[in-house]
Amino acid sequence: MEVIYKLKANEINSNLMDTIKNLFGKKEITITITAESDETAYLLKSPANEKYLMESKAEEPSIRFTPEEFKEKASKL
């Protein structure tokens, strides 16, 4: 049996531990803790990656319109 709990560290409490104990009884278990990584922060650590990402973002086409124009375009969809 495998169970994955995804939560914030400050949400860990005795209720969680009791739930795990009740679920697995006297079975031997392994608890692995992995911190979620921020992929954007990771990619921006490298100056070369940051330059590439910023240049790519700047090259993306953009469309600007007023709220009224948005409503008009949305109503046509």
N, C-alpha and C positions, 0 to 999 in steps of 0.2 A: 504494500500500500504506500502511496506517495501523496503527500499533501503539500501544497504551496500556499503560504500566507504572504500576501504582499501588503505591507503597511509601513507607516512611518515609525522610526525608532521610538519616538515619544508615545506611541500608542501601545507599546508592549507593557503588559501588566500581568498581575497574578492570574487573572481570568484566562488569559491566553495559555499560560503554563498549565493551569488546571484542565483546560480543554485538550491540550496535547496529552497530558497524563491519562485522561479519560479515554481518549481515542486509541492510544497505543498500549494502555495497560502496563504490563511488565516487560514488553518487548524492548529489545535494544534498538535505539534510534540514533540517527546522526542529524545534528542541527548545523546547517550551513548558512552563514549570513553573508549576503552580497549587497553592497551599496549600489544603487542605480547610478549609472554615469550619465552625465549631460553630454550627449554626442557633439553638440555645437561647441561647447567649451573645450572638449577634447580636440576637435579639429582646429580650433582657433589657437591652440597652444603653439603650433608650428607657424612661424612667420610666412613660410611659402604657402601653406594651406590658407592662411588668413588672406593673403594677397589674392590668391586664386579665387576664393569664395567672394571676396568683395568686388573683384573685377567682374565675375560672372553675374553677380546680383545687379551691378550697374548696367550690364548689357541687356538685361531682361526688358522686354517691351512693357510699357505700362500704359494704362488707359485711365484717364481722369474724366470724371463727369460730376455734375451737381446732383444733389438728392432728387431733384425733380426728374432729371434725365435718367437716373437709376430707376425710379418708379416707372417711367415710361418704358424703358427697356425690359424691366421685369414683367410688366403687364403683357408685353408681346410674347413672352415665353410661355 
